[in-house]
Amino acid sequence: MNISPYAGKLAGPSMLVRVPELVTAYYTTKPDPAVPEQRVAFGTSGHRGCIYQR
């Protein structure tokens, strides 16, 4: 197992999430359906779920 060089160290500013920017992007950014890379697709990938009985 490789140990990360960041293990046991504080995160630097470039590694931190800027929460105000993230919240703003969440509410203001919308995907453009004309751009294939921005399209959203939903699927089950073959998984239909299961029912567990006890």
PQR file of N, CA, C, O and H, with PARSE charges and radii, in Angstrom:
ATOM      1  N   MET A   1       0.848  -1.159   0.000 -0.4000 1.5000
ATOM      2  CA  MET A   1       0.000   0.000   0.000 -0.0000 2.0000
ATOM      3  C   MET A   1       0.903   1.235   0.000  0.5500 1.7000
ATOM      4  O   MET A   1       1.841   1.329   0.792 -0.5500 1.4000
ATOM      5  N   ASN A   2       0.611   2.174  -0.893 -0.4000 1.5000
ATOM      6  CA  ASN A   2       1.355   3.428  -0.925 -0.0000 2.0000
ATOM      7  C   ASN A   2       0.749   4.423   0.048  0.5500 1.7000
ATOM      8  O   ASN A   2      -0.472   4.529   0.162 -0.5500 1.4000
ATOM      9  H   ASN A   2      -0.151   2.098  -1.536  0.4000 1.0000
ATOM     10  N   ILE A   3       1.590   5.136   0.734 -0.4000 1.5000
ATOM     11  CA  ILE A   3       1.134   6.174   1.659 -0.0000 2.0000
ATOM     12  C   ILE A   3       1.238   7.514   0.949  0.5500 1.7000
ATOM     13  O   ILE A   3       2.268   7.835   0.355 -0.5500 1.4000
ATOM     14  H   ILE A   3       2.582   5.051   0.641  0.4000 1.0000
ATOM     15  N   SER A   4       0.184   8.279   1.012 -0.4000 1.5000
ATOM     16  CA  SER A   4       0.165   9.588   0.370 -0.0000 2.0000
ATOM     17  C   SER A   4       1.205  10.509   1.001  0.5500 1.7000
ATOM     18  O   SER A   4       1.401  10.477   2.216 -0.5500 1.4000
ATOM     19  H   SER A   4      -0.652   8.018   1.494  0.4000 1.0000
ATOM     20  N   PRO A   5       1.873  11.330   0.191 -0.5600 1.5000
ATOM     21  CA  PRO A   5       2.816  12.289   0.754  0.2800 2.0000
ATOM     22  C   PRO A   5       2.111  13.362   1.587  0.5500 1.7000
ATOM     23  O   PRO A   5       2.758  14.103   2.327 -0.5500 1.4000
ATOM     24  N   TYR A   6       0.787  13.443   1.465 -0.4000 1.5000
ATOM     25  CA  TYR A   6       0.014  14.431   2.222 -0.0000 2.0000
ATOM     26  C   TYR A   6      -0.445  13.889   3.570  0.5500 1.7000
ATOM     27  O   TYR A   6      -0.998  14.635   4.379 -0.5500 1.4000
ATOM     28  H   TYR A   6       0.261  12.842   0.864  0.4000 1.0000
ATOM     29  N   ALA A   7      -0.225  12.609   3.819 -0.4000 1.5000
ATOM     30  CA  ALA A   7      -0.684  11.993   5.068 -0.0000 2.0000
ATOM     31  C   ALA A   7      -0.062  12.690   6.270  0.5500 1.7000
ATOM     32  O   ALA A   7       1.153  12.877   6.328 -0.5500 1.4000
ATOM     33  H   ALA A   7       0.224  12.003   3.162  0.4000 1.0000
ATOM     34  N   GLY A   8      -0.900  13.072   7.225 -0.4000 1.5000
ATOM     35  CA  GLY A   8      -0.442  13.693   8.460 -0.0000 2.0000
ATOM     36  C   GLY A   8      -0.087  15.160   8.346  0.5500 1.7000
ATOM     37  O   GLY A   8       0.421  15.755   9.296 -0.5500 1.4000
ATOM     38  H   GLY A   8      -1.887  12.920   7.177  0.4000 1.0000
ATOM     39  N   LYS A   9      -0.353  15.752   7.180 -0.4000 1.5000
ATOM     40  CA  LYS A   9      -0.028  17.168   6.980 -0.0000 2.0000
ATOM     41  C   LYS A   9      -1.310  17.969   6.778  0.5500 1.7000
ATOM     42  O   LYS A   9      -2.328  17.428   6.345 -0.5500 1.4000
ATOM     43  H   LYS A   9      -0.766  15.268   6.408  0.4000 1.0000
ATOM     44  N   LEU A  10      -1.255  19.252   7.093 -0.4000 1.5000
ATOM     45  CA  LEU A  10      -2.394  20.126   6.855 -0.0000 2.0000
ATOM     46  C   LEU A  10      -2.574  20.348   5.357  0.5500 1.7000
ATOM     47  O   LEU A  10      -1.597  20.391   4.610 -0.5500 1.4000
ATOM     48  H   LEU A  10      -0.428  19.692   7.444  0.4000 1.0000
ATOM     49  N   ALA A  11      -3.813  20.487   4.925 -0.4000 1.5000
ATOM     50  CA  ALA A  11      -4.095  20.765   3.522 -0.0000 2.0000
ATOM     51  C   ALA A  11      -3.689  22.191   3.186  0.5500 1.7000
ATOM     52  O   ALA A  11      -3.933  23.119   3.957 -0.5500 1.4000
ATOM     53  H   ALA A  11      -4.606  20.453   5.532  0.4000 1.0000
ATOM     54  N   GLY A  12      -3.076  22.348   2.045 -0.4000 1.5000
ATOM     55  CA  GLY A  12      -2.691  23.681   1.589 -0.0000 2.0000
ATOM     56  C   GLY A  12      -3.892  24.407   1.001  0.5500 1.7000
ATOM     57  O   GLY A  12      -4.914  23.777   0.727 -0.5500 1.4000
ATOM     58  H   GLY A  12      -2.877  21.594   1.419  0.4000 1.0000
ATOM     59  N   PRO A  13      -3.791  25.716   0.802 -0.5600 1.5000
ATOM     60  CA  PRO A  13      -4.907  26.496   0.281  0.2800 2.0000
ATOM     61  C   PRO A  13      -5.436  25.987  -1.059  0.5500 1.7000
ATOM     62  O   PRO A  13      -6.638  26.070  -1.311 -0.5500 1.4000
ATOM     63  N   SER A  14      -4.572  25.464  -1.917 -0.4000 1.5000
ATOM     64  CA  SER A  14      -5.026  24.984  -3.226 -0.0000 2.0000
ATOM     65  C   SER A  14      -5.852  23.703  -3.120  0.5500 1.7000
ATOM     66  O   SER A  14      -6.553  23.346  -4.066 -0.5500 1.4000
ATOM     67  H   SER A  14      -3.595  25.396  -1.712  0.4000 1.0000
ATOM     68  N   MET A  15      -5.781  23.012  -1.992 -0.4000 1.5000
ATOM     69  CA  MET A  15      -6.516  21.762  -1.809 -0.0000 2.0000
ATOM     70  C   MET A  15      -7.867  21.977  -1.133  0.5500 1.7000
ATOM     71  O   MET A  15      -8.684  21.057  -1.082 -0.5500 1.4000
ATOM     72  H   MET A  15      -5.211  23.302  -1.223  0.4000 1.0000
ATOM     73  N   LEU A  16      -8.110  23.169  -0.619 -0.4000 1.5000
ATOM     74  CA  LEU A  16      -9.343  23.425   0.119 -0.0000 2.0000
ATOM     75  C   LEU A  16     -10.474  23.835  -0.817  0.5500 1.7000
ATOM     76  O   LEU A  16     -10.240  24.451  -1.856 -0.5500 1.4000
ATOM     77  H   LEU A  16      -7.447  23.916  -0.660  0.4000 1.0000
ATOM     78  N   VAL A  17     -11.689  23.491  -0.443 -0.4000 1.5000
ATOM     79  CA  VAL A  17     -12.874  23.881  -1.197 -0.0000 2.0000
ATOM     80  C   VAL A  17     -13.256  25.292  -0.785  0.5500 1.7000
ATOM     81  O   VAL A  17     -13.311  25.616   0.401 -0.5500 1.4000
ATOM     82  H   VAL A  17     -11.880  22.991   0.402  0.4000 1.0000
ATOM     83  N   ARG A  18     -13.520  26.123  -1.781 -0.4000 1.5000
ATOM     84  CA  ARG A  18     -13.977  27.489  -1.499 -0.0000 2.0000
ATOM     85  C   ARG A  18     -15.505  27.459  -1.497  0.5500 1.7000
ATOM     86  O   ARG A  18     -16.142  27.553  -2.546 -0.5500 1.4000
ATOM     87  H   ARG A  18     -13.475  25.860  -2.745  0.4000 1.0000
ATOM     88  N   VAL A  19     -16.075  27.329  -0.310 -0.4000 1.5000
ATOM     89  CA  VAL A  19     -17.513  27.093  -0.155 -0.0000 2.0000
ATOM     90  C   VAL A  19     -18.363  28.187  -0.808  0.5500 1.7000
ATOM     91  O   VAL A  19     -19.318  27.842  -1.503 -0.5500 1.4000
ATOM     92  H   VAL A  19     -15.558  27.253   0.542  0.4000 1.0000
ATOM     93  N   PRO A  20     -18.079  29.478  -0.631 -0.5600 1.5000
ATOM     94  CA  PRO A  20     -18.922  30.481  -1.284  0.2800 2.0000
ATOM     95  C   PRO A  20     -18.955  30.329  -2.812  0.5500 1.7000
ATOM     96  O   PRO A  20     -20.010  30.495  -3.424 -0.5500 1.4000
ATOM     97  N   GLU A  21     -17.821  30.017  -3.425 -0.4000 1.5000
ATOM     98  CA  GLU A  21     -17.794  29.823  -4.880 -0.0000 2.0000
ATOM     99  C   GLU A  21     -18.585  28.581  -5.273  0.5500 1.7000
ATOM    100  O   GLU A  21     -19.279  28.588  -6.290 -0.5500 1.4000
ATOM    101  H   GLU A  21     -16.964  29.882  -2.927  0.4000 1.0000
ATOM    102  N   LEU A  22     -18.490  27.529  -4.491 -0.4000 1.5000
ATOM    103  CA  LEU A  22     -19.211  26.296  -4.770 -0.0000 2.0000
ATOM    104  C   LEU A  22     -20.723  26.516  -4.698  0.5500 1.7000
ATOM    105  O   LEU A  22     -21.456  26.047  -5.569 -0.5500 1.4000
ATOM    106  H   LEU A  22     -17.926  27.524  -3.665  0.4000 1.0000
ATOM    107  N   VAL A  23     -21.189  27.216  -3.682 -0.4000 1.5000
ATOM    108  CA  VAL A  23     -22.621  27.487  -3.528 -0.0000 2.0000
ATOM    109  C   VAL A  23     -23.121  28.366  -4.676  0.5500 1.7000
ATOM    110  O   VAL A  23     -24.190  28.114  -5.233 -0.5500 1.4000
ATOM    111  H   VAL A  23     -20.593  27.597  -2.975  0.4000 1.0000
ATOM    112  N   THR A  24     -22.356  29.385  -5.025 -0.4000 1.5000
ATOM    113  CA  THR A  24     -22.744  30.267  -6.134 -0.0000 2.0000
ATOM    114  C   THR A  24     -22.844  29.477  -7.436  0.5500 1.7000
ATOM    115  O   THR A  24     -23.809  29.638  -8.183 -0.5500 1.4000
ATOM    116  H   THR A  24     -21.488  29.589  -4.573  0.4000 1.0000
ATOM    117  N   ALA A  25     -21.858  28.626  -7.713 -0.4000 1.5000
ATOM    118  CA  ALA A  25     -21.878  27.826  -8.938 -0.0000 2.0000
ATOM    119  C   ALA A  25     -23.071  26.877  -8.955  0.5500 1.7000
ATOM    120  O   ALA A  25     -23.663  26.645 -10.009 -0.5500 1.4000
ATOM    121  H   ALA A  25     -21.074  28.496  -7.106  0.4000 1.0000
ATOM    122  N   TYR A  26     -23.424  26.329  -7.802 -0.4000 1.5000
ATOM    123  CA  TYR A  26     -24.550  25.404  -7.722 -0.0000 2.0000
ATOM    124  C   TYR A  26     -25.846  26.073  -8.176  0.5500 1.7000
ATOM    125  O   TYR A  26     -26.656  25.462  -8.873 -0.5500 1.4000
ATOM    126  H   TYR A  26     -22.943  26.517  -6.946  0.4000 1.0000
ATOM    127  N   TYR A  27     -26.036  27.326  -7.779 -0.4000 1.5000
ATOM    128  CA  TYR A  27     -27.288  28.009  -8.093 -0.0000 2.0000
ATOM    129  C   TYR A  27     -27.264  28.762  -9.416  0.5500 1.7000
ATOM    130  O   TYR A  27     -28.330  29.099  -9.932 -0.5500 1.4000
ATOM    131  H   TYR A  27     -25.378  27.822  -7.212  0.4000 1.0000
ATOM    132  N   THR A  28     -26.105  29.039  -9.984 -0.4000 1.5000
ATOM    133  CA  THR A  28     -26.045  29.859 -11.191 -0.0000 2.0000
ATOM    134  C   THR A  28     -25.631  29.107 -12.453  0.5500 1.7000
ATOM    135  O   THR A  28     -25.931  29.554 -13.560 -0.5500 1.4000
ATOM    136  H   THR A  28     -25.240  28.765  -9.565  0.4000 1.0000
ATOM    137  N   THR A  29     -24.949  27.976 -12.304 -0.4000 1.5000
ATOM    138  CA  THR A  29     -24.463  27.238 -13.466 -0.0000 2.0000
ATOM    139  C   THR A  29     -25.499  26.212 -13.896  0.5500 1.7000
ATOM    140  O   THR A  29     -26.005  25.445 -13.077 -0.5500 1.4000
ATOM    141  H   THR A  29     -24.705  27.613 -11.404  0.4000 1.0000
ATOM    142  N   LYS A  30     -25.808  26.205 -15.183 -0.4000 1.5000
ATOM    143  CA  LYS A  30     -26.768  25.248 -15.716 -0.0000 2.0000
ATOM    144  C   LYS A  30     -26.140  24.577 -16.931  0.5500 1.7000
ATOM    145  O   LYS A  30     -25.492  25.250 -17.731 -0.5500 1.4000
ATOM    146  H   LYS A  30     -25.397  26.828 -15.848  0.4000 1.0000
ATOM    147  N   PRO A  31     -26.317  23.264 -17.088 -0.5600 1.5000
ATOM    148  CA  PRO A  31     -25.754  22.579 -18.253  0.2800 2.0000
ATOM    149  C   PRO A  31     -26.457  23.010 -19.537  0.5500 1.7000
ATOM    150  O   PRO A  31     -27.650  23.313 -19.533 -0.5500 1.4000
ATOM    151  N   ASP A  32     -25.708  23.032 -20.625 -0.4000 1.5000
ATOM    152  CA  ASP A  32     -26.250  23.370 -21.940 -0.0000 2.0000
ATOM    153  C   ASP A  32     -26.519  22.060 -22.671  0.5500 1.7000
ATOM    154  O   ASP A  32     -25.571  21.366 -23.040 -0.5500 1.4000
ATOM    155  H   ASP A  32     -24.739  22.786 -20.628  0.4000 1.0000
ATOM    156  N   PRO A  33     -27.788  21.699 -22.891 -0.5600 1.5000
ATOM    157  CA  PRO A  33     -28.092  20.416 -23.538  0.2800 2.0000
ATOM    158  C   PRO A  33     -27.556  20.317 -24.961  0.5500 1.7000
ATOM    159  O   PRO A  33     -27.471  19.216 -25.505 -0.5500 1.4000
ATOM    160  N   ALA A  34     -27.194  21.438 -25.573 -0.4000 1.5000
ATOM    161  CA  ALA A  34     -26.629  21.404 -26.920 -0.0000 2.0000
ATOM    162  C   ALA A  34     -25.187  20.915 -26.918  0.5500 1.7000
ATOM    163  O   ALA A  34     -24.656  20.548 -27.966 -0.5500 1.4000
ATOM    164  H   ALA A  34     -27.263  22.332 -25.130  0.4000 1.0000
ATOM    165  N   VAL A  35     -24.550  20.906 -25.757 -0.4000 1.5000
ATOM    166  CA  VAL A  35     -23.167  20.453 -25.632 -0.0000 2.0000
ATOM    167  C   VAL A  35     -23.184  19.022 -25.084  0.5500 1.7000
ATOM    168  O   VAL A  35     -23.571  18.807 -23.935 -0.5500 1.4000
ATOM    169  H   VAL A  35     -24.981  21.204 -24.905  0.4000 1.0000
ATOM    170  N   PRO A  36     -22.765  18.038 -25.902 -0.5600 1.5000
ATOM    171  CA  PRO A  36     -22.852  16.638 -25.469  0.2800 2.0000
ATOM    172  C   PRO A  36     -22.156  16.354 -24.136  0.5500 1.7000
ATOM    173  O   PRO A  36     -22.644  15.541 -23.351 -0.5500 1.4000
ATOM    174  N   GLU A  37     -21.034  17.004 -23.869 -0.4000 1.5000
ATOM    175  CA  GLU A  37     -20.304  16.764 -22.618 -0.0000 2.0000
ATOM    176  C   GLU A  37     -21.067  17.238 -21.391  0.5500 1.7000
ATOM    177  O   GLU A  37     -20.755  16.826 -20.274 -0.5500 1.4000
ATOM    178  H   GLU A  37     -20.637  17.665 -24.506  0.4000 1.0000
ATOM    179  N   GLN A  38     -22.068  18.101 -21.583 -0.4000 1.5000
ATOM    180  CA  GLN A  38     -22.814  18.635 -20.450 -0.0000 2.0000
ATOM    181  C   GLN A  38     -24.168  17.960 -20.266  0.5500 1.7000
ATOM    182  O   GLN A  38     -24.912  18.303 -19.347 -0.5500 1.4000
ATOM    183  H   GLN A  38     -22.322  18.436 -22.491  0.4000 1.0000
ATOM    184  N   ARG A  39     -24.488  17.015 -21.120 -0.4000 1.5000
ATOM    185  CA  ARG A  39     -25.772  16.329 -21.007 -0.0000 2.0000
ATOM    186  C   ARG A  39     -25.756  15.374 -19.820  0.5500 1.7000
ATOM    187  O   ARG A  39     -24.721  14.813 -19.461 -0.5500 1.4000
ATOM    188  H   ARG A  39     -23.883  16.736 -21.866  0.4000 1.0000
ATOM    189  N   VAL A  40     -26.918  15.207 -19.230 -0.4000 1.5000
ATOM    190  CA  VAL A  40     -27.064  14.311 -18.086 -0.0000 2.0000
ATOM    191  C   VAL A  40     -27.881  13.109 -18.533  0.5500 1.7000
ATOM    192  O   VAL A  40     -28.916  13.254 -19.183 -0.5500 1.4000
ATOM    193  H   VAL A  40     -27.760  15.662 -19.522  0.4000 1.0000
ATOM    194  N   ALA A  41     -27.404  11.917 -18.177 -0.4000 1.5000
ATOM    195  CA  ALA A  41     -28.122  10.693 -18.514 -0.0000 2.0000
ATOM    196  C   ALA A  41     -28.279   9.859 -17.249  0.5500 1.7000
ATOM    197  O   ALA A  41     -27.366   9.771 -16.429 -0.5500 1.4000
ATOM    198  H   ALA A  41     -26.563  11.800 -17.648  0.4000 1.0000
ATOM    199  N   PHE A  42     -29.431   9.262 -17.110 -0.4000 1.5000
ATOM    200  CA  PHE A  42     -29.704   8.413 -15.958 -0.0000 2.0000
ATOM    201  C   PHE A  42     -29.903   6.989 -16.440  0.5500 1.7000
ATOM    202  O   PHE A  42     -30.474   6.756 -17.505 -0.5500 1.4000
ATOM    203  H   PHE A  42     -30.173   9.334 -17.776  0.4000 1.0000
ATOM    204  N   GLY A  43     -29.438   6.061 -15.665 -0.4000 1.5000
ATOM    205  CA  GLY A  43     -29.613   4.666 -16.017 -0.0000 2.0000
ATOM    206  C   GLY A  43     -29.365   3.796 -14.806  0.5500 1.7000
ATOM    207  O   GLY A  43     -28.890   4.254 -13.767 -0.5500 1.4000
ATOM    208  H   GLY A  43     -28.974   6.251 -14.799  0.4000 1.0000
ATOM    209  N   THR A  44     -29.696   2.541 -14.965 -0.4000 1.5000
ATOM    210  CA  THR A  44     -29.529   1.625 -13.848 -0.0000 2.0000
ATOM    211  C   THR A  44     -28.295   0.757 -14.005  0.5500 1.7000
ATOM    212  O   THR A  44     -27.920   0.042 -13.075 -0.5500 1.4000
ATOM    213  H   THR A  44     -30.082   2.169 -15.809  0.4000 1.0000
ATOM    214  N   SER A  45     -27.654   0.807 -15.170 -0.4000 1.5000
ATOM    215  CA  SER A  45     -26.482  -0.032 -15.450 -0.0000 2.0000
ATOM    216  C   SER A  45     -26.790  -1.499 -15.160  0.5500 1.7000
ATOM    217  O   SER A  45     -25.917  -2.253 -14.730 -0.5500 1.4000
ATOM    218  H   SER A  45     -27.958   1.388 -15.925  0.4000 1.0000
ATOM    219  N   GLY A  46     -28.033  -1.893 -15.398 -0.4000 1.5000
ATOM    220  CA  GLY A  46     -28.420  -3.280 -15.204 -0.0000 2.0000
ATOM    221  C   GLY A  46     -28.894  -3.611 -13.809  0.5500 1.7000
ATOM    222  O   GLY A  46     -29.477  -4.674 -13.599 -0.5500 1.4000
ATOM    223  H   GLY A  46     -28.742  -1.280 -15.747  0.4000 1.0000
ATOM    224  N   HIS A  47     -28.661  -2.727 -12.840 -0.4000 1.5000
ATOM    225  CA  HIS A  47     -29.075  -3.011 -11.472 -0.0000 2.0000
ATOM    226  C   HIS A  47     -30.550  -2.670 -11.296  0.5500 1.7000
ATOM    227  O   HIS A  47     -30.978  -1.555 -11.595 -0.5500 1.4000
ATOM    228  H   HIS A  47     -28.187  -1.863 -13.010  0.4000 1.0000
ATOM    229  N   ARG A  48     -31.310  -3.620 -10.816 -0.4000 1.5000
ATOM    230  CA  ARG A  48     -32.741  -3.403 -10.610 -0.0000 2.0000
ATOM    231  C   ARG A  48     -33.108  -3.395  -9.131  0.5500 1.7000
ATOM    232  O   ARG A  48     -34.283  -3.313  -8.774 -0.5500 1.4000
ATOM    233  H   ARG A  48     -30.962  -4.526 -10.573  0.4000 1.0000
ATOM    234  N   GLY A  49     -32.104  -3.480  -8.286 -0.4000 1.5000
ATOM    235  CA  GLY A  49     -32.401  -3.496  -6.853 -0.0000 2.0000
ATOM    236  C   GLY A  49     -32.738  -4.899  -6.391  0.5500 1.7000
ATOM    237  O   GLY A  49     -32.797  -5.839  -7.184 -0.5500 1.4000
ATOM    238  H   GLY A  49     -31.150  -3.547  -8.576  0.4000 1.0000
ATOM    239  N   CYS A  50     -32.953  -5.018  -5.120 -0.4000 1.5000
ATOM    240  CA  CYS A  50     -33.319  -6.315  -4.566 -0.0000 2.0000
ATOM    241  C   CYS A  50     -34.142  -6.086  -3.293  0.5500 1.7000
ATOM    242  O   CYS A  50     -34.097  -5.025  -2.671 -0.5500 1.4000
ATOM    243  H   CYS A  50     -32.906  -4.255  -4.476  0.4000 1.0000
ATOM    244  N   ILE A  51     -34.878  -7.107  -2.948 -0.4000 1.5000
ATOM    245  CA  ILE A  51     -35.698  -7.052  -1.732 -0.0000 2.0000
ATOM    246  C   ILE A  51     -35.132  -8.086  -0.768  0.5500 1.7000
ATOM    247  O   ILE A  51     -35.031  -9.270  -1.088 -0.5500 1.4000
ATOM    248  H   ILE A  51     -34.915  -7.969  -3.453  0.4000 1.0000
ATOM    249  N   TYR A  52     -34.771  -7.616   0.407 -0.4000 1.5000
ATOM    250  CA  TYR A  52     -34.252  -8.511   1.423 -0.0000 2.0000
ATOM    251  C   TYR A  52     -35.391  -8.917   2.348  0.5500 1.7000
ATOM    252  O   TYR A  52     -36.099  -8.068   2.891 -0.5500 1.4000
ATOM    253  H   TYR A  52     -34.854  -6.654   0.667  0.4000 1.0000
ATOM    254  N   GLN A  53     -35.554 -10.189   2.517 -0.4000 1.5000
ATOM    255  CA  GLN A  53     -36.573 -10.690   3.433 -0.0000 2.0000
ATOM    256  C   GLN A  53     -35.883 -11.359   4.612  0.5500 1.7000
ATOM    257  O   GLN A  53     -34.893 -12.074   4.457 -0.5500 1.4000
ATOM    258  H   GLN A  53     -34.979 -10.878   2.076  0.4000 1.0000
ATOM    259  N   ARG A  54     -36.423 -11.113   5.768 -0.4000 1.5000
ATOM    260  CA  ARG A  54     -35.850 -11.743   6.971 -0.0000 2.0000
ATOM    261  C   ARG A  54     -36.732 -12.832   7.473  0.5500 1.7000
ATOM    262  O   ARG A  54     -36.412 -13.472   8.475 -0.5500 1.4000
ATOM    263  H   ARG A  54     -37.228 -10.533   5.894  0.4000 1.0000
TER
END
